[in-house]
Amino acid sequence: MNPNKYKSVAIKIGTWNVATDLGQKIVPNTTLSRSKIVEIAVANLAKSVSASNNIHKVSFQKLIANKG
């Protein structure tokens, strides 16, 4: 694994279960990786935070472009 491209995080089991449930609801009949679910959630949070204040803008398009 390339440490310049990927980082690992630990999450609580309850959060893991929520991510699993979200993955099934975001795109029905499709399996999303937990990593992709977290990317989508963080991008959506960044959009909402950026919309509410302009202290720290995160490029949603850049997050999506770097999905690979």
N, C-alpha and C positions, 0 to 999 in steps of 0.2 A: 504494500500500500504506500502511496506517495504522500509523505507528511506535509508536502507543500500544497496538496490538493484536498486532503481529507483530515478531519479531526474526529475523535471519538468522544462521546458523552455518555454518562450513566443517567438513567431515568428510573423513577420509581415504578414498581409493577403496575400500580393503578394508572399511571400515565401511559405506560405501554399498552394497557387494555383500552384506554381512551383512544390512543392512536390507531389501534386495530379497528375499533368501531368507526372512527372517522374515515379511515381508508375505505371501508365498505360503503360508506354513505357518500363520499366525494365522487367516486366513479363506480356506480353499481356494476356488478358482474365483471369487475377488473380487480386484479391484485396490485396494490401499490406497496412499494417498500416503505418501511418505517422512515427511512431517510427522506424519501420523497414527500411523505406526509408531513414531516417536520419542516422541510423546505417550504411547502405550501403554507403551513401555519405561520411560520416566521415571516414569509413574504406578506401575508395578509395582515399580520400584526404591524409590520413596518409601514404598510400603506395606511393603516388607520392612525398610527402615531404620527406619521408625516402629515396626514391631513389635519390633525388636531393642533400640531405645532411644527414649526419649521426649524427646531433646534438641531435635529439630526436627520437628514434626509437619506433614505436608502433607496437605491434604484431597483424597483421591482423588475424592470426589464432586464437589468444586469443579473439579478438573482435567477431569473428564468433562463437567460442565455447561458449561465454557467451550470446548468443542471446536469451536465455529463461528467 
